[in-house]
Amino acid sequence: MNPPILKTEKYLIRSFRRKDLHRFSDYRAQECVARYQSWSDYSYQEAVDLFESTDYSKFGAVGEWYQLAITMLESDELVGDLAIHFIDENQVELGFTVAPEYQGQGVATESVSIFLNYLFTVLNKHRVIATTDVENVASYKLLEKLGFRREAHFVKNIYFKGAWGDEYQYALLCSESKFT
């Protein structure tokens, strides 16, 4: 199965293309984006390596991660991305990153909403989870706005960029979702 092409009022969610990689690595390398991510800097070569190692024809394979581009519907400009991990046949882990100049403009809300609808109504997934740093207020507020329930507060569970950090884990069941 190939990834979907999903349209919102303003955005398009699709597979990455090679032409996206400079923009992708540029916004991921910015400190304000990398702050809560597993990387500190992100090179163009890392973007190329990720792109070349992704087999979109196997989209949905259990245990695999996939990156999807979020672009402006009108211009196809890359403004963010979704990370999708197919945990098992019924559960998916979701992450999102938005370029700094587009943060606070509803990019993640629109994109995650339509992707949740796809997961629950087309792929018939049972549960979606997301994990965020407890200091990433914008991220966890978005999850709560979308109906995710905080299931855990992991205390000093991750050694991250030179210090122990806390994380929240959120989940949303299909039966709880407004996206079905």
FIKOLZA-1660 file (N, C-alpha, C; in steps of 0.1 Angstrom, whole numbers, plus 5000, padded with zeros to 4 digits):
% residues 180
   i   px   py   pz ch aa at
   1 5008 4988 5000  A  M  N
   1 5000 5000 5000  A  M CA
   1 5009 5012 5000  A  M  C
   2 5005 5022 4992  A  N  N
   2 5013 5035 4992  A  N CA
   2 5006 5045 5002  A  N  C
   3 5013 5055 5006  A  P  N
   3 5008 5065 5015  A  P CA
   3 4996 5072 5008  A  P  C
   4 4987 5077 5016  A  P  N
   4 4976 5085 5011  A  P CA
   4 4981 5099 5006  A  P  C
   5 4973 5105 4998  A  I  N
   5 4975 5119 4995  A  I CA
   5 4962 5125 5001  A  I  C
   6 4964 5133 5012  A  L  N
   6 4953 5139 5019  A  L CA
   6 4953 5154 5018  A  L  C
   7 4941 5160 5015  A  K  N
   7 4939 5174 5014  A  K CA
   7 4931 5180 5025  A  K  C
   8 4936 5191 5031  A  T  N
   8 4928 5199 5040  A  T CA
   8 4924 5212 5033  A  T  C
   9 4918 5221 5040  A  E  N
   9 4915 5234 5034  A  E CA
   9 4927 5241 5028  A  E  C
  10 4938 5240 5035  A  K  N
  10 4950 5247 5032  A  K CA
  10 4962 5238 5028  A  K  C
  11 4962 5226 5033  A  Y  N
  11 4974 5218 5032  A  Y CA
  11 4972 5205 5025  A  Y  C
  12 4984 5199 5020  A  L  N
  12 4984 5186 5014  A  L CA
  12 4994 5177 5022  A  L  C
  13 4990 5165 5025  A  I  N
  13 4998 5155 5031  A  I CA
  13 5001 5145 5021  A  I  C
  14 5014 5142 5018  A  R  N
  14 5019 5133 5008  A  R CA
  14 5032 5127 5011  A  R  C
  15 5037 5118 5003  A  S  N
  15 5050 5113 5005  A  S CA
  15 5060 5124 5002  A  S  C
  16 5072 5122 5008  A  F  N
  16 5083 5131 5005  A  F CA
  16 5088 5129 4991  A  F  C
  17 5093 5140 4985  A  R  N
  17 5099 5140 4972  A  R CA
  17 5114 5146 4974  A  R  C
  18 5122 5142 4965  A  R  N
  18 5136 5147 4966  A  R CA
  18 5137 5162 4967  A  R  C
  19 5128 5169 4960  A  K  N
  19 5129 5183 4960  A  K CA
  19 5125 5189 4974  A  K  C
  20 5120 5182 4983  A  D  N
  20 5116 5187 4996  A  D CA
  20 5128 5186 5006  A  D  C
  21 5139 5179 5003  A  L  N
  21 5149 5176 5012  A  L CA
  21 5157 5188 5017  A  L  C
  22 5160 5198 5009  A  H  N
  22 5167 5210 5014  A  H CA
  22 5159 5217 5024  A  H  C
  23 5146 5219 5021  A  R  N
  23 5137 5226 5030  A  R CA
  23 5136 5218 5043  A  R  C
  24 5134 5205 5042  A  F  N
  24 5132 5196 5053  A  F CA
  24 5144 5197 5063  A  F  C
  25 5156 5196 5057  A  S  N
  25 5168 5197 5066  A  S CA
  25 5170 5211 5071  A  S  C
  26 5166 5221 5064  A  D  N
  26 5168 5235 5068  A  D CA
  26 5160 5238 5081  A  D  C
  27 5147 5234 5081  A  Y  N
  27 5139 5237 5093  A  Y CA
  27 5142 5228 5104  A  Y  C
  28 5146 5215 5101  A  R  N
  28 5149 5206 5112  A  R CA
  28 5162 5210 5119  A  R  C
  29 5171 5217 5112  A  A  N
  29 5184 5221 5118  A  A CA
  29 5182 5233 5127  A  A  C
  30 5171 5240 5127  A  Q  N
  30 5169 5252 5135  A  Q CA
  30 5167 5248 5150  A  Q  C
  31 5174 5255 5159  A  E  N
  31 5174 5251 5173  A  E CA
  31 5160 5250 5179  A  E  C
  32 5151 5259 5175  A  C  N
  32 5138 5260 5180  A  C CA
  32 5130 5247 5176  A  C  C
  33 5133 5241 5165  A  V  N
  33 5127 5229 5160  A  V CA
  33 5134 5217 5167  A  V  C
  34 5147 5217 5167  A  A  N
  34 5154 5205 5172  A  A CA
  34 5153 5204 5187  A  A  C
  35 5149 5214 5194  A  R  N
  35 5149 5215 5209  A  R CA
  35 5143 5202 5215  A  R  C
  36 5132 5198 5210  A  Y  N
  36 5125 5186 5216  A  Y CA
  36 5126 5174 5208  A  Y  C
  37 5135 5174 5198  A  Q  N
  37 5137 5163 5189  A  Q CA
  37 5149 5155 5193  A  Q  C
  38 5151 5143 5187  A  S  N
  38 5162 5135 5190  A  S CA
  38 5175 5140 5184  A  S  C
  39 5175 5149 5176  A  W  N
  39 5187 5155 5169  A  W CA
  39 5190 5169 5175  A  W  C
  40 5202 5173 5173  A  S  N
  40 5206 5187 5177  A  S CA
  40 5208 5195 5164  A  S  C
  41 5213 5188 5154  A  D  N
  41 5215 5195 5141  A  D CA
  41 5210 5185 5131  A  D  C
  42 5206 5189 5119  A  Y  N
  42 5201 5180 5109  A  Y CA
  42 5206 5184 5096  A  Y  C
  43 5214 5175 5089  A  S  N
  43 5220 5179 5077  A  S CA
  43 5212 5175 5065  A  S  C
  44 5216 5180 5054  A  Y  N
  44 5209 5176 5041  A  Y CA
  44 5212 5162 5038  A  Y  C
  45 5224 5157 5042  A  Q  N
  45 5227 5143 5039  A  Q CA
  45 5219 5134 5048  A  Q  C
  46 5216 5138 5060  A  E  N
  46 5206 5130 5068  A  E CA
  46 5193 5129 5062  A  E  C
  47 5188 5140 5056  A  A  N
  47 5175 5140 5050  A  A CA
  47 5175 5131 5038  A  A  C
  48 5186 5131 5030  A  V  N
  48 5188 5122 5018  A  V CA
  48 5188 5108 5023  A  V  C
  49 5195 5105 5033  A  D  N
  49 5196 5091 5038  A  D CA
  49 5182 5086 5043  A  D  C
  50 5175 5094 5050  A  L  N
  50 5162 5090 5054  A  L CA
  50 5153 5088 5042  A  L  C
  51 5153 5097 5033  A  F  N
  51 5145 5096 5021  A  F CA
  51 5148 5083 5013  A  F  C
  52 5161 5080 5011  A  E  N
  52 5165 5069 5003  A  E CA
  52 5163 5056 5011  A  E  C
  53 5161 5056 5024  A  S  N
  53 5159 5044 5031  A  S CA
  53 5144 5041 5033  A  S  C
  54 5136 5050 5029  A  T  N
  54 5121 5048 5030  A  T CA
  54 5115 5041 5018  A  T  C
  55 5108 5031 5021  A  D  N
  55 5101 5023 5010  A  D CA
  55 5086 5026 5011  A  D  C
  56 5082 5036 5005  A  Y  N
  56 5068 5040 5006  A  Y CA
  56 5058 5030 5000  A  Y  C
  57 5063 5021 4992  A  S  N
  57 5054 5010 4987  A  S CA
  57 5050 5000 4998  A  S  C
  58 5057 5001 5009  A  K  N
  58 5054 4992 5020  A  K CA
  58 5047 5000 5031  A  K  C
  59 5041 5011 5028  A  F  N
  59 5035 5020 5038  A  F CA
  59 5025 5012 5046  A  F  C
  60 5026 5013 5059  A  G  N
  60 5018 5005 5068  A  G CA
  60 5024 4993 5074  A  G  C
  61 5036 4989 5070  A  A  N
  61 5043 4977 5075  A  A CA
  61 5045 4978 5090  A  A  C
  62 5042 4968 5097  A  V  N
  62 5043 4968 5111  A  V CA
  62 5058 4970 5115  A  V  C
  63 5060 4978 5124  A  G  N
  63 5074 4981 5129  A  G CA
  63 5081 4992 5122  A  G  C
  64 5076 4997 5111  A  E  N
  64 5082 5007 5103  A  E CA
  64 5078 5021 5106  A  E  C
  65 5087 5031 5104  A  W  N
  65 5084 5045 5105  A  W CA
  65 5083 5051 5091  A  W  C
  66 5075 5060 5089  A  Y  N
  66 5074 5068 5076  A  Y CA
  66 5072 5082 5079  A  Y  C
  67 5078 5090 5071  A  Q  N
  67 5078 5105 5071  A  Q CA
  67 5069 5109 5060  A  Q  C
  68 5059 5118 5063  A  L  N
  68 5050 5124 5053  A  L CA
  68 5052 5139 5053  A  L  C
  69 5052 5144 5041  A  A  N
  69 5053 5159 5039  A  A CA
  69 5040 5166 5041  A  A  C
  70 5041 5177 5048  A  I  N
  70 5029 5187 5049  A  I CA
  70 5033 5199 5040  A  I  C
  71 5025 5201 5030  A  T  N
  71 5028 5212 5021  A  T CA
  71 5016 5221 5019  A  T  C
  72 5019 5233 5015  A  M  N
  72 5008 5243 5012  A  M CA
  72 5001 5237 5000  A  M  C
  73 4988 5237 5000  A  L  N
  73 4979 5232 4990  A  L CA
  73 4982 5239 4977  A  L  C
  74 4982 5252 4977  A  E  N
  74 4984 5261 4965  A  E CA
  74 4997 5260 4959  A  E  C
  75 5008 5261 4968  A  S  N
  75 5022 5262 4962  A  S CA
  75 5030 5250 4963  A  S  C
  76 5026 5240 4971  A  D  N
  76 5034 5228 4974  A  D CA
  76 5047 5231 4982  A  D  C
  77 5047 5242 4988  A  E  N
  77 5059 5245 4997  A  E CA
  77 5058 5237 5010  A  E  C
  78 5069 5230 5013  A  L  N
  78 5070 5222 5025  A  L CA
  78 5069 5231 5037  A  L  C
  79 5059 5228 5046  A  V  N
  79 5058 5235 5059  A  V CA
  79 5059 5227 5071  A  V  C
  80 5060 5214 5070  A  G  N
  80 5061 5205 5081  A  G CA
  80 5061 5190 5077  A  G  C
  81 5061 5182 5087  A  D  N
  81 5060 5167 5084  A  D CA
  81 5053 5160 5095  A  D  C
  82 5049 5148 5091  A  L  N
  82 5043 5138 5101  A  L CA
  82 5052 5126 5101  A  L  C
  83 5054 5121 5113  A  A  N
  83 5062 5108 5115  A  A CA
  83 5051 5098 5119  A  A  C
  84 5051 5087 5112  A  I  N
  84 5041 5076 5115  A  I CA
  84 5049 5063 5117  A  I  C
  85 5046 5057 5129  A  H  N
  85 5052 5044 5132  A  H CA
  85 5040 5034 5134  A  H  C
  86 5040 5024 5126  A  F  N
  86 5030 5014 5127  A  F CA
  86 5035 5003 5137  A  F  C
  87 5030 5005 5149  A  I  N
  87 5035 4997 5161  A  I CA
  87 5031 4982 5159  A  I  C
  88 5019 4980 5155  A  D  N
  88 5014 4966 5153  A  D CA
  88 5002 4968 5143  A  D  C
  89 4994 4958 5142  A  E  N
  89 4983 4958 5132  A  E CA
  89 4972 4968 5136  A  E  C
  90 4971 4972 5149  A  N  N
  90 4960 4980 5154  A  N CA
  90 4964 4994 5160  A  N  C
  91 4977 4996 5162  A  Q  N
  91 4982 5008 5168  A  Q CA
  91 4992 5015 5160  A  Q  C
  92 4992 5028 5161  A  V  N
  92 5001 5037 5154  A  V CA
  92 5006 5048 5164  A  V  C
  93 5019 5051 5162  A  E  N
  93 5025 5062 5169  A  E CA
  93 5026 5074 5159  A  E  C
  94 5023 5086 5164  A  L  N
  94 5023 5097 5155  A  L CA
  94 5032 5109 5161  A  L  C
  95 5039 5115 5152  A  G  N
  95 5047 5127 5156  A  G CA
  95 5045 5138 5146  A  G  C
  96 5048 5150 5149  A  F  N
  96 5046 5161 5139  A  F CA
  96 5057 5172 5142  A  F  C
  97 5061 5178 5131  A  T  N
  97 5071 5189 5132  A  T CA
  97 5066 5199 5122  A  T  C
  98 5066 5212 5126  A  V  N
  98 5062 5223 5118  A  V CA
  98 5074 5233 5117  A  V  C
  99 5077 5238 5105  A  A  N
  99 5087 5248 5103  A  A CA
  99 5083 5260 5111  A  A  C
 100 5093 5267 5117  A  P  N
 100 5091 5278 5127  A  P CA
 100 5082 5289 5122  A  P  C
 101 5084 5293 5109  A  E  N
 101 5076 5304 5104  A  E CA
 101 5061 5300 5102  A  E  C
 102 5058 5287 5103  A  Y  N
 102 5044 5283 5102  A  Y CA
 102 5038 5278 5115  A  Y  C
 103 5045 5278 5125  A  Q  N
 103 5040 5274 5138  A  Q CA
 103 5029 5284 5143  A  Q  C
 104 5019 5279 5150  A  G  N
 104 5009 5287 5155  A  G CA
 104 4998 5291 5145  A  G  C
 105 4999 5285 5133  A  Q  N
 105 4989 5289 5122  A  Q CA
 105 4980 5277 5119  A  Q  C
 106 4979 5267 5127  A  G  N
 106 4970 5256 5125  A  G CA
 106 4975 5245 5116  A  G  C
 107 4987 5245 5112  A  V  N
 107 4993 5235 5103  A  V CA
 107 4991 5221 5109  A  V  C
 108 4996 5220 5121  A  A  N
 108 4996 5207 5128  A  A CA
 108 4982 5203 5131  A  A  C
 109 4973 5212 5135  A  T  N
 109 4959 5209 5138  A  T CA
 109 4952 5203 5126  A  T  C
 110 4953 5210 5115  A  E  N
 110 4946 5205 5103  A  E CA
 110 4952 5192 5098  A  E  C
 111 4966 5191 5098  A  S  N
 111 4972 5179 5092  A  S CA
 111 4970 5167 5101  A  S  C
 112 4972 5168 5114  A  V  N
 112 4970 5157 5123  A  V CA
 112 4955 5153 5123  A  V  C
 113 4946 5162 5122  A  S  N
 113 4932 5159 5122  A  S CA
 113 4928 5150 5110  A  S  C
 114 4932 5154 5098  A  I  N
 114 4929 5147 5086  A  I CA
 114 4936 5133 5086  A  I  C
 115 4948 5133 5092  A  F  N
 115 4955 5120 5092  A  F CA
 115 4949 5111 5102  A  F  C
 116 4944 5116 5113  A  L  N
 116 4937 5107 5123  A  L CA
 116 4924 5102 5117  A  L  C
 117 4917 5110 5109  A  N  N
 117 4905 5105 5102  A  N CA
 117 4909 5094 5093  A  N  C
 118 4920 5095 5086  A  Y  N
 118 4924 5084 5077  A  Y CA
 118 4928 5072 5084  A  Y  C
 119 4935 5073 5095  A  L  N
 119 4939 5061 5103  A  L CA
 119 4927 5054 5109  A  L  C
 120 4917 5061 5114  A  F  N
 120 4905 5055 5120  A  F CA
 120 4895 5050 5110  A  F  C
 121 4893 5058 5099  A  T  N
 121 4882 5054 5090  A  T CA
 121 4886 5046 5078  A  T  C
 122 4898 5048 5073  A  V  N
 122 4903 5040 5062  A  V CA
 122 4911 5028 5066  A  V  C
 123 4921 5030 5075  A  L  N
 123 4929 5019 5080  A  L CA
 123 4923 5011 5091  A  L  C
 124 4913 5017 5097  A  N  N
 124 4906 5010 5108  A  N CA
 124 4915 5007 5120  A  N  C
 125 4924 5017 5123  A  K  N
 125 4932 5015 5135  A  K CA
 125 4924 5017 5148  A  K  C
 126 4929 5010 5158  A  H  N
 126 4922 5010 5171  A  H CA
 126 4927 5022 5180  A  H  C
 127 4940 5024 5179  A  R  N
 127 4946 5034 5189  A  R CA
 127 4958 5041 5183  A  R  C
 128 4959 5054 5186  A  V  N
 128 4970 5062 5182  A  V CA
 128 4977 5068 5194  A  V  C
 129 4990 5067 5195  A  I  N
 129 4997 5073 5206  A  I CA
 129 5007 5084 5201  A  I  C
 130 5010 5093 5211  A  A  N
 130 5020 5103 5208  A  A CA
 130 5028 5106 5221  A  A  C
 131 5041 5108 5220  A  T  N
 131 5049 5111 5232  A  T CA
 131 5055 5124 5230  A  T  C
 132 5055 5132 5241  A  T  N
 132 5061 5146 5240  A  T CA
 132 5068 5149 5252  A  T  C
 133 5078 5158 5251  A  D  N
 133 5086 5163 5262  A  D CA
 133 5076 5171 5271  A  D  C
 134 5076 5171 5284  A  V  N
 134 5067 5178 5292  A  V CA
 134 5069 5193 5291  A  V  C
 135 5080 5197 5286  A  E  N
 135 5082 5212 5284  A  E CA
 135 5077 5217 5270  A  E  C
 136 5073 5208 5262  A  N  N
 136 5068 5211 5248  A  N CA
 136 5053 5214 5249  A  N  C
 137 5050 5225 5255  A  V  N
 137 5036 5229 5258  A  V CA
 137 5027 5229 5245  A  V  C
 138 5033 5235 5235  A  A  N
 138 5025 5236 5222  A  A CA
 138 5021 5222 5217  A  A  C
 139 5030 5213 5218  A  S  N
 139 5027 5199 5214  A  S CA
 139 5016 5192 5222  A  S  C
 140 5018 5192 5235  A  Y  N
 140 5008 5185 5243  A  Y CA
 140 4994 5193 5243  A  Y  C
 141 4994 5206 5242  A  K  N
 141 4982 5213 5241  A  K CA
 141 4974 5209 5228  A  K  C
 142 4982 5208 5217  A  L  N
 142 4975 5203 5205  A  L CA
 142 4969 5190 5206  A  L  C
 143 4977 5180 5212  A  L  N
 143 4971 5167 5214  A  L CA
 143 4959 5167 5222  A  L  C
 144 4959 5175 5233  A  E  N
 144 4947 5176 5241  A  E CA
 144 4935 5182 5234  A  E  C
 145 4938 5192 5226  A  K  N
 145 4927 5199 5217  A  K CA
 145 4921 5189 5208  A  K  C
 146 4929 5179 5203  A  L  N
 146 4924 5169 5194  A  L CA
 146 4917 5157 5201  A  L  C
 147 4917 5157 5214  A  G  N
 147 4910 5147 5221  A  G CA
 147 4918 5136 5227  A  G  C
 148 4932 5137 5225  A  F  N
 148 4941 5127 5231  A  F CA
 148 4940 5128 5246  A  F  C
 149 4941 5117 5253  A  R  N
 149 4941 5116 5267  A  R CA
 149 4955 5113 5272  A  R  C
 150 4960 5121 5282  A  R  N
 150 4973 5118 5288  A  R CA
 150 4972 5105 5296  A  R  C
 151 4980 5096 5292  A  E  N
 151 4980 5083 5299  A  E CA
 151 4992 5081 5308  A  E  C
 152 5003 5088 5306  A  A  N
 152 5014 5086 5315  A  A CA
 152 5023 5099 5316  A  A  C
 153 5029 5101 5327  A  H  N
 153 5039 5111 5329  A  H CA
 153 5052 5103 5333  A  H  C
 154 5061 5101 5324  A  F  N
 154 5073 5094 5327  A  F CA
 154 5083 5104 5333  A  F  C
 155 5088 5101 5345  A  V  N
 155 5096 5110 5352  A  V CA
 155 5111 5106 5350  A  V  C
 156 5119 5116 5345  A  K  N
 156 5133 5114 5343  A  K CA
 156 5136 5101 5336  A  K  C
 157 5128 5098 5326  A  N  N
 157 5129 5085 5319  A  N CA
 157 5138 5085 5307  A  N  C
 158 5143 5097 5303  A  I  N
 158 5151 5097 5291  A  I CA
 158 5163 5107 5293  A  I  C
 159 5175 5102 5290  A  Y  N
 159 5186 5110 5290  A  Y CA
 159 5187 5117 5277  A  Y  C
 160 5185 5130 5276  A  F  N
 160 5183 5137 5264  A  F CA
 160 5191 5150 5264  A  F  C
 161 5200 5151 5255  A  K  N
 161 5208 5162 5253  A  K CA
 161 5215 5167 5266  A  K  C
 162 5221 5157 5273  A  G  N
 162 5229 5160 5284  A  G CA
 162 5222 5161 5298  A  G  C
 163 5209 5158 5298  A  A  N
 163 5201 5159 5311  A  A CA
 163 5190 5149 5310  A  A  C
 164 5186 5145 5322  A  W  N
 164 5174 5136 5323  A  W CA
 164 5161 5144 5321  A  W  C
 165 5152 5139 5313  A  G  N
 165 5140 5146 5310  A  G CA
 165 5127 5138 5313  A  G  C
 166 5116 5145 5314  A  D  N
 166 5103 5139 5316  A  D CA
 166 5096 5139 5302  A  D  C
 167 5087 5129 5301  A  E  N
 167 5078 5128 5289  A  E CA
 167 5064 5125 5293  A  E  C
 168 5055 5130 5285  A  Y  N
 168 5041 5126 5286  A  Y CA
 168 5038 5117 5274  A  Y  C
 169 5029 5107 5277  A  Q  N
 169 5024 5099 5266  A  Q CA
 169 5009 5101 5266  A  Q  C
 170 5005 5103 5253  A  Y  N
 170 4991 5105 5250  A  Y CA
 170 4985 5094 5242  A  Y  C
 171 4972 5091 5242  A  A  N
 171 4966 5081 5234  A  A CA
 171 4952 5086 5230  A  A  C
 172 4947 5081 5219  A  L  N
 172 4934 5083 5214  A  L CA
 172 4929 5070 5208  A  L  C
 173 4918 5065 5213  A  L  N
 173 4911 5053 5207  A  L CA
 173 4902 5057 5196  A  L  C
 174 4900 5049 5187  A  C  N
 174 4890 5051 5176  A  C CA
 174 4877 5054 5182  A  C  C
 175 4873 5046 5192  A  S  N
 175 4859 5048 5198  A  S CA
 175 4858 5061 5206  A  S  C
 176 4869 5068 5209  A  E  N
 176 4868 5081 5216  A  E CA
 176 4869 5093 5206  A  E  C
 177 4873 5090 5194  A  S  N
 177 4877 5100 5184  A  S CA
 177 4865 5107 5178  A  S  C
 178 4867 5120 5176  A  K  N
 178 4857 5128 5168  A  K CA
 178 4861 5127 5153  A  K  C
 179 4871 5119 5149  A  F  N
 179 4876 5119 5136  A  F CA
 179 4870 5106 5128  A  F  C
 180 4860 5100 5133  A  T  N
 180 4854 5088 5127  A  T CA
 180 4840 5091 5122  A  T  C
% end
